[in-house]
Amino acid sequence: MSILSVNAGSSSLKFALYPIAGEGIAEAEVTGNIEGLEPAGQPRISFGVAGQAKATAAVPVQAGQDVFDAALLTLKDLLATRFAHVRLQAIAHRVVHGGSHFSASVCVTPEVLTQLATLNALAPLHQPHNLAGIRAFAESFPQLPQVACFDTAFHRTLSPLETTFAIDKALTASGVRRYGFHGLSYQYVSQVLARVSPRSAQRTVMAHLGNGASVCATTAHASRATTMGFSALDGLMMGTRSGAIDPGVLLYLMEQGWNHDKIQKLLYKQSGLLGVSGESADMRTLRASASEAARFAVDLFTHRVVREVGALSACVGGLDVLAFTGGIGEHDAVLRQHVGEALAYLGVRVDSSRNQAAVGDATQAIHADDSRVEVWVIPTDEGRVAAQEALSLLPLAG
């Protein structure tokens, strides 16, 4: 028996099959991704069984057929043929925003979908696609419970001091507040740290660094401060997102005639590493570039990480454990080294050899023996957390 975990985005559909092992979830038996789901895209599916090389194939799309529908049909056929032995018990969906109403994972009903759709404007790059994925899977697998797992739920332990903007309290009461994101990733990393590092129950800062990026501080493995806020725009500089920006800049742009759509496109799709470098949103491409703009974009990204780790450490009174995760955090040893050097005043010392050996394929400690702060690289697995959440709700789904 297994749970299918999916993450439906604007141009891709990530999926994984997690076997149920007693009351828990084992490592993924199958992982895959279907890319090219944007309008007029050419979708391709790639998947791999644990311990084997990945297979890749084109997704057949009939004339007039929606590419997401074609991708879903291909996935369904794959499950019915290559993995016919798998008995699915539920489908777990990553949903970026749960708003004020959803502080824990839920079995999806039409009423739940209606409530979640009201949050689309808060996460326009993610929420509409997350919900479209749920609807499509519910139609294709009507016999299976669909479970929504929220990136905001991990941050339900934030205090009002962390969630409240200094604005009219009537707006705060209406839901204009800080929520925090990347919660499924932080939940997974926190669970791993609880197993490998007794000190992580003290003052821990986790940095999820990828195309989306944020930092979260915890004590007792509960979220106490984080960089993302009302939306997934706030905080760190990201791949194409601006991160924190003076609201006065937006007022200025409006005065220059910029409308909502133009500002939204700037903040979500034309900023971050891409905007500053003028070249790419991919850190690997920028590392390989000889241009001054690319180097500056990397330096600015690193500076913002250092700044926010320091700020969040102050929120919890110091730093005992620092963890890197996400595509950049797991694979960019140079960034980890530079961040560690900049945080030496907090007691961080990264061991160069251990750091270079950490390539994102396993949980590894990279701190020097005399470091006052433990430093870890932990490959995240949001899908496994979602599958565990779905498993916990199966009796309710029945």
Residue, then its C-alpha position, 0 to 999 in steps of 0.5 A: m500500500s502506498i500514498l501518491s504525493v504530488n506537487a502541481g505547478s504552473s509548468s510541471l507536475k512532480f510526483a512520488l510514490y511512498p510505501i506505507a510502513g506500519e504507522g509511518i512512511a518509507e522512502a519513495e519507491v518512485t519519483g518523477n516529474i512531468e515538465g513542459l505543461e505551460p500552454a503550447g508546451q511539449p510535455r515530457i515525463s521522467f521517473g525513476v525507481a529507487g536505485q535505478a536510472k531514470a527513464t524519460a519519454a514524451v507525453p502524447v498530446q492529442a489535438g485540442q487536448d489540455v496538456f495537463d490532462a494529457a500528463l495526468l493520463t500518462l501518469k495514470d497509465l504509468l501507475a496502471t502498467r509499470f506499477a500495477h502492484v501498487r495499491l494507492q490509499a490516498i493522494a497528498h497534495r502540496v498546497v502553498h497557502g492555507g490562510s488563517h483557516f487551515s492550520a493543519s492538513v485536511c481531506v479535500t471537499p468541495e467546500v475546502l476547495t472553495q475556501l482555498a480558491t479565495l487565497n489565489a491572490l496571495a500566491p498567484l504563482h502556486q495556489p491556482h495550479n495546486l488547486a487545479g491539480i487537486r481537481a484533476f486528480a479527484e476527477s481521475f481518481p474519484q475513489l481515493p481521498q485527496v489530502a491538502c497539505f499546507d506550506t503555511a501550517f508549520h508556522r502556526t506557532l508564530s507569535p503575534l509579534e511575528t505575524t502582525f504588520a504595523i498597519d490598521k488593526a482592522l486589516t489585521a483582523s481581516g487576515v492581512r498578516r504574516y503566514g510563512f511558507h516552505g513549511l513542509s520542507y521545514q517540517y521534514v528538515s526539523q524531523v531529521l534534525a530531531r534524529v541526528s542532533p539533540r542540540s537542534a531542540q534549542r536554537t535552530v535556523m534552517a535555510h531553504l534556498g532554491n528558486g524560492a528561498s526563505v529562512c526559519a528559526t525554531t526552538a523545540h522544533a517549532s517555528r518562531a520566526t521566518t522571512m516569508g510573510f503575507s505572500a511568498l514574495d517577502g524576505l530573501m532574494m530568490g530566483t525570479r522573485s524580489g524578496a523584501i522591498d520598500p513599499g515606497v518603491l511600489l507606490y513610486l512605480m504606480e505613480q509612473g503608470w505601472n498597473h497591477d499586472k506589470i508590478q506583479k510580473l516584475l516582483y514574481k518573474q523579473s526580479g531576484l537572481l534573474g533581474v539583478s544579473g540580467e542573465s539567469a535565475d539559475m545559480r549554477t549558470l551564474r556561477a559559471s558566468a564571467s560577467e560582473a552582473a552575474r557575480f554581483a547577483v550571487d554576492l547579493f543573494t549570499h549577503r541577504v542569506v547572511r543578513e536574514v540568518g543573523a536577524l532570525s538568530a537574534c529572534v531566538g536569542g542565539l544560534d546552536v544549529l544551522a541547516f541548509t536545504g533546497g536546491i541551492g542550499e544542498h548543492d552550492a558548497v561555495l555559498r555555504q562556505h561564504v555564509g559560514e565565514a560571514l557568521a563566524y561571529l555567532g560561532v559558526r565554522v564550516d569544515s572545507s573538506r566536509n562541506q565539499a563532500a556534501v553534494g545533496d545526496a544525504t544528510q551530512a554535518i559540515h561543521a568543523d570540530d571546534s565550531r560552536v554551532e552545528v552546521w548540516v546539509i539536509p536534502t529536503d523531502e516535502g513529498r514524504v511529509a505530505a504523504q505522512e500527513a495524508l496517512s494520519l488522516l486516512p481514518l477520517a477520509g474513510 
